[in-house]
Amino acid sequence: MTMAAARRFRGEDDMPRSDRLYAIVDELRARAPSRVTRRELADRFEVSSRTIERDIEALLLAGVPVWSDPGRDGGYSIVRATSMPPLNLTPEEAVAIVVALATSTDLPYQDAGRRARAKLLSGMREADVRAARELADRVRIGPVADDAMVAAELRAHVEAAVAERRVGELTYRDRKRRSTRRVVEAHGLYLTGGHWYLVAWCRTREAGRVFRLDRVEALRLTEERAAERPIADLSIWVTQGRTVEI
């Protein structure tokens, strides 16, 4: 039995898993579009075939587009055009990103941020992961927005509307508690005074408007996509929104 085989038999592995995941992606990219068998990868990294299977599962969970051929002699391939090489971040860069994501729980696109953090952590060395978590634990910030009453479903609709520039039917309660219905084009999000606002073009009023999220009673998205508007227009609406309550 070779030393490599003995290590595989005992379940030992000299290479940290995070390094091996990077190396597997590099190997698949180098051999693309050809397929690399499970046994070739196991021999290349001196681990068991089962370990390679678990590594591929981890890469798939992290969003790496690995194609798998089933069967005893199955293998793996990757499409270069749909994959990126590892982001060889320094520990300081990785920690900065992880801390920013970890402290953004009150910001829009929270779910996307959590997925991005998970992907980043899955590709980091264990020591860097520990450093990032330790540093994040020592960072404390107060709530950046006072919109705890915004329902999760409504927040998700607003985020989708902005990301896709969707047209929506908005039911809005003004500061005098009067409800109105508007047809709006969602273009941006704006934070000021502890509140998040939807920056939109109001087709009902034929003007740019900002709508405080905790006053939005309902938002029904349509399939229509709004045309892109000049960023200068958005800046004007936001400036108005800081001084004019609607």
C-alpha positions as CSV (number, residue, x, y, z in Angstrom):
1,M,0.0,0.0,0.0
2,T,1.4,3.4,-1.0
3,M,1.7,6.2,1.5
4,A,-1.1,8.1,-0.3
5,A,-3.3,5.1,-0.2
6,A,-2.6,4.6,3.5
7,R,-3.5,8.2,4.2
8,R,-6.8,7.7,2.3
9,F,-7.5,4.5,4.2
10,R,-7.0,6.3,7.6
11,G,-9.0,9.3,6.4
12,E,-6.1,11.6,6.7
13,D,-5.5,14.5,4.3
14,D,-2.4,16.8,4.3
15,M,-4.2,19.6,2.3
16,P,-6.8,21.7,4.1
17,R,-10.2,21.3,2.6
18,S,-10.6,24.9,1.6
19,D,-7.3,24.7,-0.4
20,R,-8.4,21.5,-2.0
21,L,-11.7,23.0,-3.1
22,Y,-9.9,25.8,-4.8
23,A,-7.5,23.3,-6.4
24,I,-10.3,21.1,-7.7
25,V,-11.9,24.1,-9.4
26,D,-8.5,25.0,-10.9
27,E,-8.0,21.4,-12.1
28,L,-11.4,21.3,-13.7
29,R,-11.0,24.6,-15.4
30,A,-7.6,23.6,-16.7
31,R,-9.0,20.4,-18.2
32,A,-12.2,22.0,-19.5
33,P,-14.2,21.0,-21.5
34,S,-12.8,17.5,-21.0
35,R,-14.2,15.4,-18.1
36,V,-12.0,14.5,-15.1
37,T,-12.9,11.2,-13.5
38,R,-13.5,10.8,-9.8
39,R,-10.5,8.5,-9.5
40,E,-8.2,11.0,-11.2
41,L,-9.2,13.7,-8.8
42,A,-8.8,11.3,-5.8
43,D,-5.3,10.3,-7.0
44,R,-4.4,13.9,-7.7
45,F,-5.3,15.1,-4.2
46,E,-4.5,11.9,-2.4
47,V,-8.0,11.4,-0.9
48,S,-10.7,8.9,-1.2
49,S,-13.3,9.0,-4.0
50,R,-16.0,9.6,-1.3
51,T,-14.1,12.7,-0.2
52,I,-14.1,14.0,-3.8
53,E,-17.8,13.4,-3.9
54,R,-18.3,15.4,-0.8
55,D,-16.1,18.2,-2.1
56,I,-18.1,18.4,-5.3
57,E,-21.3,18.6,-3.3
58,A,-19.8,21.5,-1.4
59,L,-18.8,23.3,-4.6
60,L,-22.3,22.8,-6.0
61,L,-23.8,24.3,-2.8
62,A,-21.4,27.3,-3.2
63,G,-22.8,27.9,-6.7
64,V,-19.9,26.5,-8.7
65,P,-21.3,25.1,-12.0
66,V,-19.9,21.6,-11.9
67,W,-21.3,19.0,-14.3
68,S,-21.4,15.4,-13.0
69,D,-21.5,12.1,-15.0
70,P,-23.0,9.4,-12.8
71,G,-21.7,5.8,-12.7
72,R,-18.8,4.0,-11.3
73,D,-16.4,5.7,-13.7
74,G,-18.2,9.0,-13.5
75,G,-16.4,12.2,-13.6
76,Y,-16.8,16.0,-13.5
77,S,-16.4,18.9,-15.8
78,I,-16.8,22.7,-15.7
79,V,-17.7,25.3,-18.3
80,R,-15.1,28.0,-18.2
81,A,-17.5,30.6,-19.5
82,T,-19.9,30.1,-16.6
83,S,-17.3,29.9,-13.8
84,M,-14.8,32.1,-12.2
85,P,-11.4,31.3,-10.8
86,P,-11.0,31.5,-7.0
87,L,-10.9,35.1,-5.7
88,N,-7.5,34.9,-4.1
89,L,-8.4,37.4,-1.3
90,T,-5.9,38.3,1.4
91,P,-7.2,37.5,4.9
92,E,-7.7,41.3,5.5
93,E,-9.9,41.6,2.4
94,A,-11.9,38.5,3.2
95,V,-12.5,39.7,6.8
96,A,-13.6,43.2,5.6
97,I,-16.2,41.7,3.3
98,V,-17.4,39.1,5.8
99,V,-17.7,41.8,8.5
100,A,-19.6,44.1,6.2
101,L,-22.0,41.3,5.2
102,A,-22.4,40.1,8.8
103,T,-23.4,43.6,10.0
104,S,-25.8,44.3,7.1
105,T,-28.9,42.6,8.6
106,D,-31.0,45.8,8.5
107,L,-30.1,46.5,4.8
108,P,-31.9,45.5,1.7
109,Y,-31.2,42.2,0.0
110,Q,-30.5,40.4,3.3
111,D,-31.0,36.9,1.9
112,A,-28.6,37.6,-1.0
113,G,-26.1,38.9,1.5
114,R,-26.4,35.7,3.6
115,R,-25.9,33.6,0.6
116,A,-22.8,35.6,-0.5
117,R,-21.4,35.3,3.0
118,A,-21.8,31.6,3.0
119,K,-20.1,31.2,-0.4
120,L,-17.2,33.4,0.7
121,L,-16.8,31.5,3.9
122,S,-16.9,28.1,2.1
123,G,-13.8,29.1,0.1
124,M,-11.7,30.6,2.9
125,R,-9.1,28.9,5.0
126,E,-10.3,27.7,8.4
127,A,-7.9,30.1,10.1
128,D,-9.3,33.1,8.1
129,V,-12.9,32.0,8.9
130,R,-12.1,32.0,12.6
131,A,-10.4,35.4,12.3
132,A,-13.4,36.8,10.4
133,R,-15.9,35.5,12.9
134,E,-13.9,36.7,15.9
135,L,-13.5,40.1,14.4
136,A,-17.2,40.3,13.4
137,D,-18.1,39.4,16.9
138,R,-16.3,42.5,18.1
139,V,-18.1,44.9,15.7
140,R,-21.3,46.4,17.0
141,I,-23.5,48.9,15.2
142,G,-26.9,50.2,16.0
143,P,-29.9,49.7,13.8
144,V,-29.4,51.6,10.6
145,A,-33.2,51.8,9.9
146,D,-36.2,52.0,12.1
147,D,-38.4,49.9,9.8
148,A,-38.8,46.8,12.0
149,M,-42.6,46.9,11.2
150,V,-42.0,46.4,7.5
151,A,-43.3,42.9,6.7
152,A,-40.7,40.5,5.3
153,E,-43.0,39.7,2.3
154,L,-43.4,43.4,1.5
155,R,-39.7,44.0,1.8
156,A,-39.0,41.2,-0.6
157,H,-41.5,42.6,-3.1
158,V,-39.8,46.1,-2.9
159,E,-36.3,44.6,-3.3
160,A,-37.5,42.6,-6.4
161,A,-39.2,45.6,-7.9
162,V,-36.0,47.7,-7.6
163,A,-33.7,45.0,-8.8
164,E,-35.9,44.3,-11.9
165,R,-37.2,47.9,-12.4
166,R,-40.8,46.5,-12.2
167,V,-44.0,48.5,-12.3
168,G,-46.2,48.0,-9.3
169,E,-49.5,49.0,-7.8
170,L,-48.8,50.7,-4.5
171,T,-51.1,51.3,-1.6
172,Y,-49.5,54.1,0.5
173,R,-50.5,55.7,3.8
174,D,-49.2,59.3,4.2
175,R,-48.3,61.1,7.4
176,K,-51.9,62.1,7.9
177,R,-52.8,58.4,7.7
178,R,-54.7,58.8,4.4
179,S,-54.4,55.9,2.0
180,T,-53.9,56.3,-1.7
181,R,-53.3,53.9,-4.6
182,R,-50.5,54.7,-7.0
183,V,-49.0,53.0,-10.1
184,V,-45.2,53.4,-9.7
185,E,-42.0,52.5,-11.4
186,A,-39.5,51.2,-8.9
187,H,-36.0,52.6,-9.4
188,G,-34.0,52.8,-6.2
189,L,-33.8,52.6,-2.4
190,Y,-32.7,55.5,-0.1
191,L,-31.8,55.6,3.6
192,T,-32.2,58.8,5.6
193,G,-33.3,59.7,9.0
194,G,-33.4,56.1,10.1
195,H,-35.9,55.1,7.5
196,W,-35.8,53.4,4.1
197,Y,-37.6,54.9,1.1
198,L,-38.6,53.5,-2.2
199,V,-37.4,55.9,-5.0
200,A,-40.0,55.7,-7.8
201,W,-41.6,57.4,-10.7
202,C,-45.3,57.8,-9.8
203,R,-47.4,57.4,-12.9
204,T,-50.5,58.5,-11.0
205,R,-48.9,61.9,-10.2
206,E,-46.6,62.0,-13.2
207,A,-43.6,62.9,-11.0
208,G,-40.7,61.4,-9.1
209,R,-41.6,60.4,-5.5
210,V,-40.1,58.7,-2.5
211,F,-42.2,56.4,-0.4
212,R,-41.3,55.5,3.2
213,L,-41.3,51.7,3.4
214,D,-43.1,51.5,6.8
215,R,-46.0,53.4,5.3
216,V,-46.4,51.1,2.3
217,E,-49.5,49.0,3.0
218,A,-49.3,46.8,-0.1
219,L,-47.3,46.5,-3.3
220,R,-48.5,44.3,-6.2
221,L,-45.9,43.8,-8.9
222,T,-46.9,43.6,-12.5
223,E,-44.9,41.9,-15.3
224,E,-44.1,45.3,-16.9
225,R,-40.5,46.5,-16.8
226,A,-40.0,50.3,-16.5
227,A,-37.6,52.0,-18.9
228,E,-34.3,53.2,-17.3
229,R,-34.4,56.8,-16.2
230,P,-31.4,59.2,-15.9
231,I,-29.6,59.0,-12.6
232,A,-29.9,62.8,-12.4
233,D,-33.7,62.4,-12.1
234,L,-33.2,60.0,-9.2
235,S,-31.0,62.5,-7.4
236,I,-33.6,65.2,-7.7
237,W,-36.4,62.9,-6.3
238,V,-34.2,61.9,-3.4
239,T,-33.3,65.5,-2.6
240,Q,-37.0,66.4,-2.7
241,G,-37.7,63.4,-0.5
242,R,-35.5,64.6,2.3
243,T,-37.6,67.7,2.7
244,V,-41.1,66.9,1.4
245,E,-43.3,64.2,3.0
246,I,-46.0,62.9,0.8
